[in-house]
């Protein structure tokens, strides 16, 4: 029981540290994150347009 509690404590601490580092990195490179979001939205819209055109061709 004690080792299970210690293991959960270590995993909680490790998860908390990784969460803080991840948020800090996202905030540090926010301009790059915005570019990635825009690129992802652009690719999704291009794929949606391709699927619409494909569905028009199929009917």
N, CA, C and O of each residue as an XYZ file, in Angstrom:
236
protein
N       0.822     -1.194      0.000
C       0.000      0.000      0.000
C       0.863      1.254      0.000
O       0.554      2.226     -0.688
N       1.941      1.230      0.770
C       2.803      2.413      0.856
C       3.553      2.645     -0.449
O       3.747      3.787     -0.865
N       3.977      1.547     -1.100
C       4.707      1.710     -2.358
C       3.777      2.214     -3.462
O       4.199      2.968     -4.339
N       2.521      1.800     -3.416
C       1.547      2.274     -4.398
C       1.300      3.765     -4.213
O       1.199      4.509     -5.189
N       1.203      4.196     -2.969
C       0.998      5.617     -2.671
C       2.221      6.433     -3.068
O       2.087      7.541     -3.587
N       3.416      5.890     -2.826
C       4.641      6.588     -3.218
C       4.742      6.682     -4.735
O       5.162      7.709     -5.269
N       4.362      5.618     -5.427
C       4.405      5.619     -6.888
C       3.440      6.661     -7.451
O       3.779      7.375     -8.394
N       2.244      6.749     -6.877
C       1.276      7.748     -7.324
C       1.788      9.159     -7.055
O       1.573     10.064     -7.862
N       2.458      9.346     -5.935
C       3.018     10.658     -5.612
C       4.097     11.076     -6.594
O       4.146     12.228     -7.026
N       4.962     10.133     -6.944
C       6.022     10.424     -7.913
C       5.417     10.724     -9.279
O       5.842     11.664     -9.951
N       4.433      9.937     -9.695
C       3.791     10.172    -10.987
C       3.045     11.506    -11.005
O       3.040     12.197    -12.023
N       2.415     11.872     -9.884
C       1.734     13.161     -9.796
C       2.732     14.305     -9.923
O       2.489     15.267    -10.651
N       3.854     14.201     -9.216
C       4.876     15.247     -9.288
C       5.454     15.342    -10.696
O       5.625     16.441    -11.223
N       5.753     14.210    -11.299
C       6.300     14.196    -12.658
C       5.298     14.772    -13.657
O       5.673     15.552    -14.533
N       4.040     14.396    -13.530
C       3.007     14.927    -14.411
C       2.835     16.427    -14.251
O       2.653     17.141    -15.237
N       2.892     16.911    -13.017
C       2.760     18.349    -12.767
C       3.915     19.121    -13.388
O       3.707     20.173    -13.992
N       5.130     18.603    -13.240
C       6.302     19.264    -13.819
C       6.200     19.278    -15.341
O       6.476     20.298    -15.973
N       5.809     18.159    -15.927
C       5.683     18.102    -17.388
C       4.599     19.051    -17.884
O       4.755     19.666    -18.939
N       3.503     19.179    -17.139
C       2.432     20.094    -17.516
C       2.911     21.540    -17.496
O       2.636     22.298    -18.426
N       3.620     21.924    -16.452
C       4.130     23.296    -16.344
C       5.138     23.584    -17.452
O       5.095     24.655    -18.059
N       6.033     22.655    -17.722
C       7.021     22.850    -18.791
C       6.322     22.947    -20.146
O       6.689     23.782    -20.972
N       5.325     22.104    -20.380
C       4.595     22.151    -21.643
C       3.878     23.472    -21.846
O       3.934     24.044    -22.934
N       3.208     23.962    -20.819
C       2.516     25.252    -20.921
C       3.517     26.377    -21.132
O       3.271     27.287    -21.924
N       4.641     26.322    -20.430
C       5.666     27.359    -20.599
C       6.216     27.368    -22.025
O       6.445     28.435    -22.595
N       6.427     26.196    -22.599
C       6.936     26.131    -23.972
C       5.909     26.633    -24.981
O       6.267     27.308    -25.947
N       4.638     26.309    -24.763
C       3.599     26.813    -25.664
C       3.554     28.335    -25.603
O       3.458     28.996    -26.637
N       3.621     28.889    -24.405
C       3.594     30.347    -24.273
C       4.856     30.984    -24.840
O       4.794     32.073    -25.409
N       5.989     30.324    -24.695
C       7.257     30.860    -25.199
C       7.267     30.928    -26.719
O       7.772     31.889    -27.302
N       6.712     29.912    -27.355
C       6.707     29.832    -28.811
C       5.301     30.056    -29.363
O       4.886     29.372    -30.298
N       4.565     31.015    -28.787
C       3.173     31.232    -29.156
C       3.016     31.582    -30.636
O       2.075     31.115    -31.279
N       3.912     32.389    -31.182
C       3.807     32.777    -32.596
C       3.890     31.538    -33.491
O       3.154     31.427    -34.472
N       4.777     30.619    -33.154
C       4.890     29.383    -33.933
C       3.651     28.505    -33.766
O       3.223     27.837    -34.707
N       3.079     28.512    -32.561
C       1.870     27.729    -32.315
C       0.721     28.256    -33.172
O      -0.051     27.477    -33.730
N       0.612     29.581    -33.275
C      -0.440     30.184    -34.099
C      -0.247     29.797    -35.558
O      -1.218     29.498    -36.253
N       0.994     29.799    -36.027
C       1.270     29.397    -37.413
C       0.853     27.944    -37.631
O       0.272     27.618    -38.667
N       1.140     27.078    -36.679
C       0.747     25.671    -36.808
C      -0.769     25.518    -36.819
O      -1.299     24.710    -37.583
N      -1.482     26.284    -35.979
C      -2.943     26.245    -35.986
C      -3.484     26.682    -37.338
O      -4.375     26.043    -37.897
N      -2.942     27.773    -37.857
C      -3.405     28.268    -39.155
C      -3.124     27.251    -40.259
O      -3.957     27.035    -41.138
N      -1.958     26.635    -40.208
C      -1.622     25.618    -41.212
C      -2.567     24.426    -41.101
O      -3.017     23.894    -42.116
N      -2.865     24.011    -39.892
C      -3.788     22.894    -39.694
C      -5.186     23.210    -40.193
O      -5.835     22.367    -40.813
N      -5.653     24.432    -39.922
C      -6.969     24.842    -40.407
C      -6.971     24.899    -41.929
O      -7.938     24.484    -42.567
N      -5.896     25.409    -42.508
C      -5.801     25.471    -43.964
C      -5.829     24.095    -44.600
O      -6.512     23.886    -45.603
N      -5.092     23.154    -44.024
C      -5.098     21.793    -44.568
C      -6.468     21.145    -44.418
O      -6.921     20.439    -45.318
N      -7.130     21.381    -43.287
C      -8.463     20.810    -43.081
C      -9.461     21.386    -44.083
O     -10.289     20.652    -44.622
N      -9.388     22.694    -44.336
C     -10.290     23.306    -45.312
C     -10.010     22.799    -46.721
O     -10.941     22.564    -47.492
N      -8.743     22.630    -47.062
C      -8.398     22.099    -48.383
C      -8.924     20.677    -48.541
O      -9.450     20.324    -49.596
N      -8.787     19.869    -47.514
C      -9.295     18.500    -47.561
C     -10.818     18.487    -47.651
O     -11.389     17.680    -48.385
N     -11.478     19.374    -46.911
C     -12.940     19.455    -46.978
C     -13.388     19.863    -48.380
O     -14.354     19.311    -48.906
N     -12.697     20.819    -48.983
C     -13.028     21.220    -50.348
C     -12.829     20.090    -51.331
O     -13.638     19.899    -52.239
N     -11.760     19.343    -51.158
C     -11.505     18.195    -52.025
C     -12.608     17.150    -51.883
O     -13.048     16.573    -52.878
N     -13.052     16.906    -50.663
C     -14.129     15.936    -50.449
C     -15.447     16.414    -51.049
O     -16.207     15.607    -51.584
N     -15.728     17.714    -50.967
C     -16.946     18.255    -51.579
C     -16.887     18.081    -53.085
O     -17.862     17.648    -53.699
N     -15.757     18.414    -53.683
C     -15.618     18.252    -55.130
C     -15.715     16.785    -55.534
O     -16.296     16.466    -56.572
N     -15.158     15.900    -54.731
C     -15.237     14.467    -55.017
C     -16.683     13.983    -54.938
O     -17.121     13.183    -55.764
N     -17.426     14.475    -53.934
C     -18.819     14.043    -53.798
C     -19.668     14.558    -54.955
O     -20.623     13.893    -55.356
N     -19.341     15.732    -55.499
C     -20.071     16.239    -56.658
C     -19.806     15.376    -57.884
O     -20.693     15.172    -58.712
N     -18.600     14.878    -57.995
C     -18.220     14.044    -59.129
C     -18.891     12.669    -59.054
O     -19.189     12.073    -60.089
N     -19.127     12.170    -57.858
C     -19.676     10.828    -57.667
C     -21.162     10.756    -58.001
O     -21.647      9.686    -58.369
N     -21.895     11.851    -57.886
C     -23.359     11.806    -58.060
C     -23.764     11.963    -59.467
O     -24.957     11.947    -59.772
